[in-house]
Amino acid sequence: MAADTPIVVYYEHPHWFEPLFDELQRRDIPFRRLEADRHRFEPSLPASRNGHALLFNRMSPSAWKRGHGGTILYTLHYLAWLEARGMPVFNGLAAFTTETSKALQVSLLERLDLPVPRTRVVNHPHLLAEAAEGLIFPLLVKPNIGGSGAGIVRFDTPGGLRAAVTAGEIDGGLDRTLLLQEYHPPLHDSIVRVETLEGRYLYGIRVHLARDAGFDLCPADICRTVEGETLESAACPADARKSGLSVERYDPPSWIVAAVEKIAVAAGLDVGGIEYLESTRDGRHYFYDINALSNFVADPVRVVGFDPTERLVDALVARAGGRRS
């Protein structure tokens, strides 16, 4: 890989990708940081004028929580422009389109004939009560463009849902699209997240939930093991609310690994995580989230036994050189 054609990391969150930057620097791999919330491009120019071998898309769908919601939609246009001109992108338009639409995620899982909670999609909060007919409570209302569990609200009764709609308490989200989804309380109060790299299984973790933890399960922000040991992460000191969560390595059964790899390929994920749970309601396993923005678990060597960022950088270097790792 020539020094004048570096890897470009296109990102919005100020802290999540320090391990990636550190590993690139440690290996003396040429790269450039490109902040997504302050960016421009000229559609009439050839994309090759960007002067990079590979763009690694690290844009976050939760950017709207940090005042950068418009950048999410902008990124879709930017990735489409790059790919239409043959520029290589790691986690490109297909992955980011899936990342930014929970409705598309449900459709993808259904198309692959994989179990997903019953879901209905509406384009106005006032349609939620009608859409709930025939579904089994509790229900979750999810913004179509979410990220890190943002904006998810649980309703235990039809009356509670109707009251929230009447009071105007439900926001339509960035694209004014909402999902109404049956909630399956997870067995043993835990969910599993499986990380993939280039469509192949990388590792799995089991996240143990606190009763008031909500739905924000970003693994980079979980700060302790099941034994109570503190994990090293730049995100941990700033978010004490997540101290009730704990994490451990978990190797899922082979059929889950096969399903996850199928999801990753269908969604176009070069790197990404898929989450599932085992329902206390009916004992079935349900896939419910596809994440292109994969923040690896904090202190990974302690938790999973190796550093996945090293393998990620191997894949980036190989792709920048025109091959797969």
Backbone bond lengths (Angstrom), bond angles and torsions (degrees), N, CA, C in turn:
res aa  C-N    CA-C-N  psi(-1)  N-CA   C-N-CA  omega(-1)  CA-C   N-CA-C  phi
1 M - - - 1.467 - - 1.521 108.90 -
2 A 1.314 116.72 121.63 1.460 120.75 -176.78 1.511 111.21 -70.62
3 A 1.352 115.06 146.51 1.465 120.05 -177.17 1.519 111.93 -64.71
4 D 1.367 117.68 -24.08 1.459 119.01 -177.73 1.528 111.76 -90.66
5 T 1.320 117.31 4.74 1.467 120.16 175.44 1.524 108.40 -127.97
6 P 1.313 117.21 72.58 1.461 120.47 -172.24 1.513 112.74 -78.32
7 I 1.308 113.57 170.17 1.454 121.22 166.65 1.519 107.70 -74.96
8 V 1.320 115.84 133.53 1.461 120.69 176.60 1.527 108.05 -110.72
9 V 1.329 116.31 127.10 1.459 121.84 178.02 1.522 107.98 -102.67
10 Y 1.314 115.47 111.25 1.459 123.30 -178.39 1.525 107.26 -96.72
11 Y 1.337 117.12 115.83 1.465 119.84 -169.71 1.527 110.56 -149.06
12 E 1.350 114.80 165.73 1.467 121.29 179.61 1.526 112.49 -125.13
13 H 1.336 117.53 -39.83 1.468 119.39 -176.83 1.526 109.85 -73.05
14 P 1.344 118.81 132.58 1.462 120.69 -171.91 1.524 115.56 -74.28
15 H 1.344 119.81 -15.60 1.470 120.22 -172.05 1.531 114.69 -124.40
16 W 1.318 118.89 -25.08 1.456 121.13 -169.73 1.525 114.18 -59.34
17 F 1.323 118.31 -27.09 1.456 120.35 -168.48 1.532 113.77 -107.78
18 E 1.318 116.47 15.42 1.462 118.96 176.54 1.528 112.32 -59.06
19 P 1.357 119.92 -40.81 1.474 117.81 176.58 1.527 113.03 -58.92
20 L 1.334 117.27 -36.98 1.457 120.95 177.51 1.527 110.52 -65.68
21 F 1.328 116.84 -48.14 1.465 120.18 179.49 1.527 110.98 -60.50
22 D 1.322 116.15 -41.17 1.469 120.53 -179.16 1.533 111.00 -63.06
23 E 1.330 116.80 -41.58 1.467 119.42 -179.00 1.521 111.53 -69.21
24 L 1.325 117.54 -39.15 1.466 120.22 175.86 1.522 111.05 -62.47
25 Q 1.318 116.79 -42.60 1.457 120.51 178.89 1.524 111.41 -66.77
26 R 1.325 116.93 -40.47 1.465 121.06 -179.20 1.521 111.20 -59.02
27 R 1.335 116.36 -34.60 1.463 120.47 -178.46 1.532 112.57 -92.26
28 D 1.325 116.79 1.12 1.468 120.84 -177.07 1.525 111.67 58.58
29 I 1.317 116.48 39.04 1.460 121.65 177.86 1.525 108.58 -89.23
30 P 1.316 118.39 125.12 1.462 119.80 179.95 1.524 111.24 -61.66
31 F 1.324 116.50 128.01 1.456 120.28 175.90 1.517 108.99 -153.30
32 R 1.317 114.03 164.25 1.462 120.00 179.53 1.520 108.53 -137.15
33 R 1.302 116.52 138.74 1.462 121.87 174.91 1.527 108.96 -86.85
34 L 1.327 115.97 135.03 1.459 121.39 -179.85 1.523 108.02 -130.10
35 E 1.320 116.79 108.48 1.460 121.02 -175.80 1.525 110.05 -78.55
36 A 1.317 115.66 121.46 1.457 121.40 -172.86 1.523 112.80 -68.48
37 D 1.335 117.91 -30.31 1.459 119.26 -175.15 1.533 112.72 -80.90
38 R 1.324 117.66 -2.80 1.469 122.38 174.99 1.517 107.00 -136.76
39 H 1.337 116.36 80.49 1.456 119.56 -170.10 1.522 109.93 -145.89
40 R 1.315 115.57 154.46 1.460 120.59 174.70 1.525 109.05 -150.79
41 F 1.326 115.86 157.05 1.459 120.77 171.46 1.514 108.62 -147.81
42 E 1.326 115.92 161.02 1.461 121.73 -177.60 1.527 108.32 -116.38
43 P 1.340 117.67 105.97 1.470 120.71 -172.91 1.524 114.30 -57.61
44 S 1.336 118.15 -26.87 1.459 119.47 -176.82 1.525 113.22 -77.52
45 L 1.342 117.53 -13.39 1.461 120.49 -179.06 1.526 110.46 -89.51
46 P 1.337 117.34 151.24 1.464 118.85 174.69 1.522 110.84 -65.86
47 A 1.306 116.60 140.16 1.462 119.96 -177.81 1.515 112.20 -62.56
48 S 1.322 118.12 -23.92 1.459 121.08 -179.67 1.516 112.55 -62.29
49 R 1.322 117.64 -18.76 1.467 120.79 178.42 1.528 111.54 -66.11
50 N 1.357 117.66 -13.02 1.453 119.53 176.46 1.520 111.86 -67.69
51 G 1.341 117.91 -20.63 1.447 121.57 174.06 1.515 114.95 68.19
52 H 1.344 118.44 37.08 1.453 119.23 176.79 1.526 110.28 -133.07
53 A 1.328 115.33 154.71 1.450 120.63 179.22 1.519 111.85 -83.67
54 L 1.326 116.54 -27.42 1.458 120.20 -175.55 1.521 109.22 -158.74
55 L 1.324 116.50 134.32 1.457 120.70 171.26 1.520 108.54 -103.49
56 F 1.321 115.85 126.03 1.462 121.87 177.84 1.521 107.19 -101.74
57 N 1.322 116.36 110.13 1.459 121.97 -177.18 1.524 110.30 -81.19
58 R 1.343 116.18 113.24 1.465 122.99 177.44 1.530 110.77 -118.30
59 M 1.319 116.66 25.61 1.459 120.31 179.29 1.521 110.16 -66.27
60 S 1.333 116.53 140.08 1.459 121.31 -176.02 1.524 111.43 -103.61
61 P 1.353 117.84 132.80 1.462 119.62 175.50 1.524 112.77 -70.72
62 S 1.340 117.78 -13.62 1.465 120.01 176.02 1.516 112.30 -88.39
63 A 1.339 117.26 11.42 1.470 120.83 -178.31 1.529 111.89 -59.91
64 W 1.338 117.62 -25.66 1.464 119.53 179.28 1.521 111.44 -63.38
65 K 1.335 117.51 -24.01 1.467 120.51 176.51 1.522 111.42 -69.17
66 R 1.328 116.34 -19.11 1.464 121.32 -177.95 1.524 111.56 -111.94
67 G 1.339 116.32 20.11 1.460 120.90 175.82 1.511 114.87 81.25
68 H 1.344 118.17 16.38 1.459 121.07 -176.42 1.523 111.31 -121.69
69 G 1.325 117.23 35.40 1.455 120.53 -176.97 1.515 113.45 -59.79
70 G 1.316 117.05 -39.62 1.460 120.13 -179.65 1.519 112.98 -61.76
71 T 1.321 116.70 -27.51 1.457 120.89 -179.07 1.522 111.75 -66.97
72 I 1.340 117.31 -26.74 1.462 120.43 177.68 1.525 110.13 -62.36
73 L 1.325 116.84 -49.30 1.462 120.82 -179.94 1.528 110.73 -69.15
74 Y 1.309 116.68 -37.67 1.469 121.18 176.63 1.529 110.35 -57.58
75 T 1.328 116.57 -42.27 1.461 120.92 -176.75 1.520 111.62 -62.37
76 L 1.324 117.45 -36.05 1.465 120.13 176.34 1.528 110.51 -58.63
77 H 1.332 117.06 -42.48 1.468 120.72 178.86 1.525 111.28 -67.32
78 Y 1.315 116.96 -41.29 1.463 121.85 -178.38 1.530 110.57 -64.70
79 L 1.329 117.35 -45.46 1.460 120.14 179.96 1.524 111.36 -64.67
80 A 1.333 116.51 -40.10 1.465 119.92 178.11 1.525 110.70 -61.25
81 W 1.327 116.95 -41.21 1.470 121.53 178.64 1.523 111.14 -63.50
82 L 1.320 116.95 -45.59 1.465 120.52 -179.98 1.523 110.90 -60.93
83 E 1.331 116.04 -49.38 1.462 119.36 -174.17 1.520 112.27 -70.22
84 A 1.332 117.19 -32.33 1.467 119.93 177.22 1.518 111.55 -63.80
85 R 1.315 116.35 -21.94 1.466 121.74 -179.85 1.531 112.11 -104.57
86 G 1.312 115.39 13.59 1.452 119.34 172.25 1.510 115.99 79.20
87 M 1.345 118.30 13.60 1.454 120.27 178.91 1.525 109.89 -80.61
88 P 1.336 117.89 132.53 1.471 119.91 -178.98 1.523 111.87 -72.24
89 V 1.324 114.91 133.94 1.465 122.01 179.04 1.524 108.35 -130.75
90 F 1.310 116.38 130.61 1.469 122.43 175.66 1.518 106.77 -93.07
91 N 1.325 116.61 121.42 1.464 123.06 -168.06 1.526 109.92 62.78
92 G 1.304 113.71 66.87 1.450 121.09 -173.16 1.517 114.50 -86.84
93 L 1.324 115.54 -149.68 1.460 121.57 -170.31 1.526 112.10 -61.36
94 A 1.327 118.35 -43.40 1.469 120.03 -178.69 1.522 110.92 -61.50
95 A 1.328 116.51 -45.50 1.470 120.48 -179.86 1.517 111.09 -64.40
96 F 1.332 117.10 -43.57 1.462 119.59 -176.02 1.525 111.20 -73.25
97 T 1.327 117.49 -32.39 1.463 120.20 175.30 1.527 110.09 -63.02
98 T 1.332 116.53 -43.14 1.463 120.28 176.80 1.517 110.93 -65.50
99 E 1.322 116.37 -42.28 1.472 121.92 179.85 1.518 111.72 -57.50
100 T 1.317 116.64 -37.55 1.461 120.97 -171.96 1.522 113.04 -97.59
101 S 1.320 117.92 18.32 1.467 120.38 174.92 1.516 109.67 -146.81
102 K 1.324 116.39 103.36 1.459 119.63 175.80 1.527 110.96 -66.42
103 A 1.325 116.42 -28.08 1.462 119.65 176.05 1.526 110.46 -63.43
104 L 1.333 116.96 -43.36 1.458 120.31 177.55 1.525 111.29 -66.24
105 Q 1.325 117.06 -34.06 1.458 120.13 177.71 1.526 111.43 -62.25
106 V 1.336 115.83 -44.76 1.457 119.62 177.73 1.532 110.10 -61.79
107 S 1.325 116.78 -43.64 1.465 120.69 179.88 1.526 111.11 -61.72
108 L 1.332 116.29 -40.55 1.466 120.49 179.60 1.529 110.71 -63.77
109 L 1.324 116.71 -44.96 1.465 120.27 179.51 1.524 111.29 -63.40
110 E 1.328 116.38 -40.27 1.461 119.97 177.15 1.527 110.72 -63.77
111 R 1.328 115.84 -42.05 1.470 119.99 -179.59 1.523 111.63 -62.89
112 L 1.335 116.65 -33.70 1.461 120.93 178.02 1.524 112.45 -82.72
113 D 1.337 116.38 1.97 1.465 122.88 179.69 1.529 110.86 60.15
114 L 1.331 115.32 42.46 1.458 121.51 177.70 1.525 109.11 -110.37
115 P 1.325 118.06 148.58 1.465 120.21 -175.79 1.526 112.15 -70.02
116 V 1.333 115.39 129.89 1.458 122.80 178.28 1.526 106.90 -141.11
117 P 1.323 119.57 142.72 1.467 119.59 -179.78 1.533 112.17 -57.58
118 R 1.339 116.38 145.87 1.471 120.31 178.13 1.523 109.42 -57.69
119 T 1.331 114.67 133.47 1.459 120.72 -171.39 1.517 110.29 -139.72
120 R 1.327 115.35 141.90 1.466 121.30 170.49 1.524 108.57 -127.89
121 V 1.329 115.80 147.32 1.459 122.18 -174.80 1.522 109.06 -117.79
122 V 1.335 116.42 133.26 1.463 121.38 179.55 1.522 108.91 -131.04
123 N 1.328 115.50 161.20 1.470 119.11 178.83 1.529 112.17 -114.09
124 H 1.357 116.03 16.31 1.462 119.56 175.11 1.529 108.17 -158.20
125 P 1.350 117.54 136.14 1.467 119.37 -179.19 1.523 114.19 -56.06
126 H 1.343 117.81 -31.25 1.461 120.25 -177.38 1.529 112.99 -66.92
127 L 1.331 117.46 -11.85 1.459 121.17 178.32 1.524 112.58 -89.09
128 L 1.322 117.43 -5.66 1.456 120.51 -172.69 1.532 112.73 -65.88
129 A 1.332 117.40 -43.47 1.464 119.84 -177.20 1.526 110.63 -61.86
130 E 1.311 116.80 -43.27 1.462 120.09 177.76 1.528 110.78 -65.76
131 A 1.327 116.53 -40.88 1.464 120.65 -179.28 1.524 112.15 -64.97
132 A 1.340 116.55 -23.42 1.464 120.51 -178.20 1.523 113.19 -74.52
133 E 1.317 117.06 -14.97 1.467 120.03 -177.59 1.524 110.31 -61.36
134 G 1.324 116.13 126.56 1.456 121.23 179.96 1.507 114.55 91.58
135 L 1.329 117.16 -11.83 1.461 120.56 175.59 1.527 109.51 -89.86
136 I 1.314 116.45 157.72 1.460 122.17 -177.80 1.525 109.87 -100.02
137 F 1.321 116.51 121.39 1.462 121.32 175.98 1.526 109.51 -73.77
138 P 1.364 117.20 151.99 1.456 129.33 4.79 1.539 111.92 -69.45
139 L 1.330 114.15 153.83 1.449 121.75 176.09 1.521 109.87 -122.97
140 L 1.312 115.08 151.34 1.461 121.55 173.59 1.517 109.06 -109.19
141 V 1.328 115.98 136.86 1.462 121.82 168.12 1.522 106.52 -102.56
142 K 1.337 115.55 123.54 1.462 120.96 -176.87 1.525 110.08 -124.24
143 P 1.331 117.96 135.95 1.458 118.72 169.62 1.520 109.51 -69.67
144 N 1.301 117.29 141.14 1.460 121.29 -178.92 1.521 111.55 -59.09
145 I 1.328 116.20 -41.05 1.464 121.82 173.83 1.512 106.40 -103.23
146 G 1.305 115.82 105.77 1.461 119.31 -174.50 1.507 112.59 -116.33
147 G 1.331 116.00 -92.44 1.452 121.57 -178.45 1.503 112.37 92.61
148 S 1.337 116.68 124.55 1.468 123.31 178.14 1.527 112.67 55.76
149 G 1.318 117.04 32.01 1.457 120.76 177.60 1.509 114.75 75.07
150 A 1.324 117.15 10.39 1.463 120.96 -174.15 1.523 111.68 -65.34
151 G 1.325 115.85 135.99 1.450 122.24 171.68 1.508 116.16 78.86
152 I 1.329 119.51 3.35 1.466 121.48 -179.20 1.525 109.74 -80.77
153 V 1.335 115.90 130.74 1.465 121.75 -179.26 1.529 108.41 -127.70
154 R 1.332 116.54 136.30 1.462 122.08 178.41 1.523 110.00 -99.45
155 F 1.344 115.38 138.18 1.460 121.68 175.18 1.523 108.36 -125.63
156 D 1.321 115.59 127.44 1.461 120.79 -176.36 1.519 113.48 -91.52
157 T 1.346 117.04 -18.74 1.461 120.78 -177.23 1.519 110.68 -139.94
158 P 1.348 117.23 154.64 1.464 119.69 174.33 1.521 111.91 -58.65
159 G 1.342 116.85 -37.85 1.456 119.47 179.92 1.511 112.32 -62.63
160 G 1.322 117.47 -39.91 1.452 120.56 178.66 1.509 112.00 -64.68
161 L 1.333 116.80 -38.92 1.459 120.71 177.77 1.521 110.52 -66.11
162 R 1.347 117.13 -46.48 1.468 120.19 -179.49 1.524 110.71 -61.69
163 A 1.320 117.49 -40.66 1.464 120.86 -178.92 1.520 110.60 -63.67
164 A 1.328 117.39 -41.03 1.461 120.70 -179.89 1.526 111.04 -66.35
165 V 1.333 116.35 -38.69 1.467 120.18 177.84 1.523 110.07 -65.52
166 T 1.337 117.24 -46.74 1.462 121.59 -179.07 1.519 111.61 -61.31
167 A 1.324 116.76 -37.87 1.461 121.68 -178.73 1.522 112.88 -79.53
168 G 1.331 117.21 -3.14 1.470 120.59 -179.82 1.516 113.17 69.58
169 E 1.323 116.16 30.56 1.463 119.96 -175.75 1.522 113.56 -88.39
170 I 1.315 117.90 -6.06 1.461 120.74 -177.35 1.525 109.41 -105.65
171 D 1.305 115.33 118.17 1.463 122.08 178.94 1.518 109.73 -84.23
172 G 1.317 116.62 139.96 1.460 120.48 -179.40 1.509 114.79 -74.08
173 G 1.330 117.71 -7.97 1.454 120.13 179.16 1.512 112.65 81.81
174 L 1.318 115.11 -179.46 1.467 121.34 -172.73 1.520 112.36 -62.28
175 D 1.347 117.49 -39.38 1.466 119.55 -178.69 1.524 112.19 -108.01
176 R 1.349 116.75 15.07 1.470 123.17 176.30 1.525 111.54 59.77
177 T 1.316 117.21 30.14 1.457 122.40 179.96 1.527 108.53 -121.86
178 L 1.330 116.41 132.55 1.454 121.58 -176.62 1.521 110.50 -126.16
179 L 1.323 115.25 146.77 1.456 121.55 172.80 1.519 109.11 -107.76
180 L 1.310 115.53 138.59 1.462 122.75 171.83 1.527 105.99 -114.39
181 Q 1.333 116.03 116.21 1.462 120.50 -168.39 1.526 111.17 -132.94
182 E 1.328 116.48 136.96 1.459 120.14 175.54 1.528 109.83 -62.28
183 Y 1.321 115.52 135.24 1.464 121.36 -179.70 1.524 109.38 -97.38
184 H 1.317 115.42 127.00 1.456 122.04 176.57 1.520 108.41 -109.68
185 P 1.335 118.29 106.95 1.466 119.07 176.48 1.523 109.50 -57.46
186 P 1.337 118.04 128.60 1.460 119.77 -175.32 1.521 112.89 -76.60
187 L 1.311 115.15 142.35 1.457 121.51 177.88 1.525 110.11 -59.65
188 H 1.313 116.10 136.40 1.477 123.21 179.34 1.533 112.26 59.15
189 D 1.338 117.39 22.73 1.466 121.43 178.55 1.523 111.58 51.98
190 S 1.326 116.74 46.47 1.461 119.32 179.11 1.519 109.95 -147.19
191 I 1.332 115.01 152.70 1.456 121.70 175.18 1.525 107.55 -125.24
192 V 1.323 116.19 166.48 1.463 120.81 178.74 1.527 109.23 -120.40
193 R 1.315 114.43 136.05 1.462 120.72 173.89 1.522 108.30 -118.40
194 V 1.328 115.79 129.86 1.454 121.80 -179.50 1.522 108.34 -114.94
195 E 1.321 116.29 124.89 1.464 121.23 179.19 1.520 110.11 -95.57
196 T 1.322 115.29 142.78 1.458 121.85 178.81 1.521 110.05 -126.42
197 L 1.315 115.52 154.86 1.466 122.22 175.29 1.517 107.52 -138.22
198 E 1.337 115.08 121.32 1.456 122.67 -177.69 1.537 111.68 52.14
199 G 1.329 114.49 42.50 1.450 120.78 174.87 1.509 115.53 78.82
200 R 1.336 116.82 8.53 1.462 119.97 -178.80 1.527 110.42 -122.44
201 Y 1.306 115.04 150.29 1.461 122.37 179.31 1.526 110.64 -57.53
202 L 1.345 115.70 133.87 1.456 120.91 178.42 1.526 110.50 -111.73
203 Y 1.326 116.86 -55.07 1.465 121.33 174.13 1.516 108.46 -168.15
204 G 1.334 115.81 168.18 1.452 121.86 175.32 1.517 110.48 -127.96
205 I 1.323 116.12 151.33 1.460 122.06 174.29 1.518 108.81 -135.25
206 R 1.317 115.36 147.62 1.464 120.91 171.78 1.520 107.47 -105.94
207 V 1.333 115.79 125.88 1.454 122.52 179.67 1.523 108.57 -103.01
208 H 1.322 116.47 119.86 1.460 121.72 178.84 1.522 108.43 -92.20
209 L 1.321 116.00 128.03 1.456 121.97 -169.24 1.522 111.27 -96.39
210 A 1.318 114.91 142.22 1.464 119.96 167.31 1.517 108.11 -84.17
211 R 1.316 117.31 154.32 1.471 120.50 -175.86 1.532 112.42 -61.79
212 D 1.323 117.35 -30.65 1.467 120.34 -178.99 1.521 111.51 -107.56
213 A 1.337 117.09 24.29 1.465 120.22 -173.54 1.520 113.02 -74.43
214 G 1.329 118.37 -19.39 1.449 119.84 -175.76 1.524 110.40 73.43
215 F 1.341 116.38 -149.45 1.454 120.31 -174.29 1.517 113.12 -120.14
216 D 1.327 117.66 10.13 1.462 121.75 178.89 1.516 108.30 -87.24
217 L 1.346 116.53 102.89 1.461 121.02 -173.18 1.520 111.96 -119.26
218 C 1.326 118.44 29.32 1.459 121.12 -179.59 1.527 109.44 -55.01
219 P 1.350 118.60 116.71 1.465 120.20 -173.00 1.518 113.92 -64.72
220 A 1.324 117.70 -26.98 1.467 119.15 179.62 1.517 111.99 -68.04
221 D 1.343 116.71 -17.97 1.461 121.47 -176.84 1.521 113.56 -100.95
222 I 1.322 118.01 -0.19 1.461 120.66 179.05 1.523 108.13 -85.19
223 C 1.321 115.78 126.34 1.451 119.62 -160.37 1.516 115.97 -109.77
224 R 1.338 118.83 5.91 1.458 117.40 178.11 1.520 111.20 -150.60
225 T 1.329 115.03 155.60 1.453 121.86 176.85 1.518 108.87 -84.54
226 V 1.341 116.10 174.44 1.460 119.80 177.85 1.522 111.23 -67.49
227 E 1.337 117.16 -19.78 1.465 120.82 176.39 1.523 112.45 -83.69
228 G 1.342 116.87 -2.03 1.460 121.04 179.04 1.511 114.19 89.74
229 E 1.337 118.46 5.83 1.456 121.00 179.19 1.521 110.29 -75.91
230 T 1.326 116.34 140.49 1.458 121.44 178.56 1.518 110.11 -76.95
231 L 1.338 116.39 134.14 1.454 121.98 177.58 1.515 109.70 -95.87
232 E 1.324 115.29 145.12 1.453 120.72 -179.83 1.519 109.58 -82.79
233 S 1.333 116.16 119.33 1.456 121.25 177.89 1.510 108.97 -160.12
234 A 1.335 116.06 136.59 1.463 119.40 178.57 1.518 111.95 -63.62
235 A 1.353 116.70 -23.17 1.463 120.02 -177.27 1.520 112.41 -80.18
236 C 1.322 117.43 -22.65 1.460 119.29 -169.81 1.532 115.28 -63.80
237 P 1.327 120.00 -47.47 1.459 117.95 -175.46 1.518 114.12 -61.93
238 A 1.324 117.41 -25.69 1.460 120.47 -174.68 1.520 112.81 -84.99
239 D 1.332 118.35 -8.71 1.453 118.76 -172.68 1.522 110.36 -135.63
240 A 1.308 115.93 73.07 1.457 121.04 -177.34 1.522 111.61 -64.44
241 R 1.342 118.55 -22.00 1.457 121.20 -178.62 1.522 111.07 -58.86
242 K 1.319 117.75 -28.24 1.448 120.26 -176.94 1.521 112.78 -87.39
243 S 1.336 117.47 4.11 1.449 119.54 -176.85 1.523 111.95 -65.44
244 G 1.331 117.95 -16.72 1.450 120.72 178.03 1.516 113.53 -77.71
245 L 1.338 118.78 -11.93 1.450 122.56 178.64 1.523 109.94 -87.67
246 S 1.317 115.68 148.44 1.462 119.87 174.08 1.516 108.72 -138.33
247 V 1.335 115.97 161.02 1.452 120.29 -171.60 1.516 109.88 -140.94
248 E 1.333 114.90 149.52 1.453 121.32 174.00 1.519 108.97 -148.62
249 R 1.323 115.79 158.22 1.460 119.65 175.70 1.528 109.16 -65.96
250 Y 1.331 114.90 144.38 1.457 120.02 176.47 1.521 108.13 -146.32
251 D 1.303 116.62 127.54 1.460 121.99 177.58 1.522 108.37 -100.26
252 P 1.324 117.99 106.72 1.465 120.96 -175.45 1.521 111.44 -71.77
253 P 1.335 116.41 162.44 1.468 120.00 177.92 1.525 111.62 -63.39
254 S 1.317 115.25 161.22 1.468 120.76 -173.16 1.526 112.27 -60.87
255 W 1.338 118.07 -33.92 1.469 118.50 -178.65 1.523 111.28 -69.75
256 I 1.326 116.76 -31.19 1.463 119.92 175.12 1.519 109.75 -68.55
257 V 1.325 117.50 -44.32 1.467 120.97 178.79 1.523 110.15 -58.44
258 A 1.319 116.99 -44.90 1.466 120.36 179.38 1.527 111.24 -62.66
259 A 1.332 116.90 -41.53 1.464 120.75 179.54 1.522 110.96 -65.52
260 V 1.320 116.52 -42.70 1.454 120.90 -179.07 1.530 110.69 -63.69
261 E 1.323 116.92 -42.11 1.466 119.37 178.80 1.524 110.63 -65.33
262 K 1.321 117.63 -35.72 1.461 121.32 176.44 1.529 110.57 -64.07
263 I 1.335 116.07 -42.13 1.465 120.63 178.09 1.520 110.58 -62.53
264 A 1.329 116.47 -46.58 1.464 120.62 -176.98 1.526 111.20 -59.87
265 V 1.321 117.18 -42.74 1.462 120.46 179.57 1.522 110.62 -66.62
266 A 1.333 116.72 -45.76 1.466 120.32 -177.99 1.524 111.92 -64.38
267 A 1.334 116.80 -32.87 1.461 120.88 -179.09 1.519 112.93 -85.45
268 G 1.320 118.04 -5.74 1.458 120.87 -179.69 1.508 113.63 74.74
269 L 1.333 117.90 24.86 1.460 120.78 -178.31 1.522 110.34 -78.21
270 D 1.314 117.35 121.45 1.461 120.50 167.65 1.523 109.76 -80.87
271 V 1.313 116.44 -36.04 1.453 122.25 169.94 1.517 106.74 -142.81
272 G 1.331 117.41 138.69 1.455 117.89 -178.43 1.510 112.53 177.90
273 G 1.318 114.99 164.37 1.452 121.48 -178.98 1.515 111.39 -119.89
274 I 1.322 116.30 142.93 1.467 123.29 176.55 1.519 107.77 -119.97
275 E 1.327 116.55 134.01 1.461 120.87 -178.39 1.524 110.96 -111.67
276 Y 1.337 114.38 144.74 1.463 119.80 176.56 1.516 109.22 -146.72
277 L 1.319 115.62 165.65 1.456 121.60 177.94 1.519 109.32 -140.67
278 E 1.323 115.00 161.84 1.456 121.50 171.37 1.524 107.16 -105.94
279 S 1.317 116.96 121.07 1.456 122.54 -170.14 1.523 112.27 -78.01
280 T 1.344 115.50 135.35 1.462 119.60 171.17 1.518 111.18 -76.16
281 R 1.331 116.68 -15.58 1.469 120.64 -177.93 1.519 111.67 -74.14
282 D 1.333 116.90 -45.54 1.467 118.79 -175.22 1.530 113.25 -135.32
283 G 1.336 118.13 1.82 1.455 121.09 177.23 1.512 115.17 78.87
284 R 1.331 117.65 0.72 1.465 120.89 -179.46 1.526 111.03 -84.83
285 H 1.332 114.99 158.18 1.462 121.22 172.41 1.530 108.24 -91.51
286 Y 1.333 116.53 135.44 1.462 121.93 179.47 1.523 110.36 -127.33
287 F 1.327 116.20 128.27 1.458 121.49 169.50 1.523 107.81 -84.16
288 Y 1.329 117.06 139.22 1.458 117.73 -175.68 1.525 114.83 -142.59
289 D 1.331 119.29 -5.38 1.464 118.50 -178.40 1.521 109.81 -152.13
290 I 1.332 115.73 136.06 1.464 123.26 176.92 1.528 106.96 -121.16
291 N 1.326 116.69 121.24 1.469 121.76 -172.83 1.524 110.65 -119.07
292 A 1.321 116.45 112.59 1.465 119.49 173.44 1.525 110.80 -79.62
293 L 1.326 116.73 -30.25 1.462 119.74 178.28 1.527 107.38 -84.47
294 S 1.320 116.00 90.64 1.458 120.82 -172.97 1.519 109.27 -93.70
295 N 1.328 116.07 105.58 1.455 120.56 172.35 1.517 107.35 -93.80
296 F 1.309 116.50 109.55 1.461 119.56 -175.89 1.517 110.52 -62.38
297 V 1.314 114.70 156.96 1.460 121.25 -177.53 1.525 110.37 -58.23
298 A 1.328 116.44 144.87 1.455 121.21 177.08 1.523 110.17 -62.01
299 D 1.346 116.06 144.04 1.467 121.56 176.24 1.524 110.62 51.76
300 P 1.336 118.42 56.15 1.464 120.90 -168.72 1.525 114.66 -63.95
301 V 1.323 117.94 -33.84 1.457 119.11 -178.51 1.525 110.13 -61.32
302 R 1.331 116.64 -39.47 1.458 120.24 178.48 1.527 111.46 -70.24
303 V 1.347 116.87 -38.09 1.464 119.63 -173.31 1.530 112.19 -83.75
304 V 1.334 117.32 -48.72 1.470 119.20 -173.37 1.527 113.32 -112.42
305 G 1.330 117.31 -5.10 1.459 119.65 173.21 1.508 116.14 94.40
306 F 1.329 118.29 -1.22 1.469 121.21 176.98 1.526 108.33 -158.43
307 D 1.321 115.74 170.52 1.462 120.80 -179.95 1.528 109.18 -100.93
308 P 1.339 118.87 105.16 1.460 120.06 -178.80 1.525 113.37 -65.90
309 T 1.340 117.49 -22.04 1.467 119.45 178.48 1.527 110.82 -63.48
310 E 1.327 117.50 -34.34 1.460 120.09 177.18 1.523 110.77 -61.48
311 R 1.326 116.94 -42.62 1.461 120.42 179.54 1.526 111.10 -70.20
312 L 1.328 115.92 -35.02 1.460 119.59 176.19 1.526 110.76 -62.09
313 V 1.314 116.96 -45.19 1.465 120.38 179.69 1.525 110.47 -64.80
314 D 1.334 118.37 -38.33 1.462 120.35 173.58 1.528 110.61 -54.25
315 A 1.341 116.05 -45.14 1.462 120.67 -178.61 1.528 111.33 -66.88
316 L 1.329 117.25 -39.32 1.462 120.47 179.15 1.526 111.09 -63.91
317 V 1.329 116.17 -44.57 1.465 120.17 -179.71 1.528 110.62 -63.01
318 A 1.338 115.35 -42.90 1.464 118.79 179.18 1.519 111.13 -63.05
319 R 1.328 116.96 -44.29 1.470 120.02 -179.34 1.522 111.71 -66.75
320 A 1.328 117.06 -37.34 1.463 120.27 177.37 1.522 111.13 -64.85
321 G 1.335 115.85 -26.47 1.457 120.32 176.81 1.522 113.19 -89.46
322 G 1.335 116.43 7.00 1.461 120.31 175.31 1.506 115.05 87.05
323 R 1.346 117.47 20.52 1.457 120.30 179.47 1.512 109.06 -141.21
324 R 1.315 116.33 168.96 1.462 121.63 175.48 1.507 108.74 -100.99
325 S 1.355 115.68 147.49 1.456 119.68 -178.89 1.522 111.59 -74.35
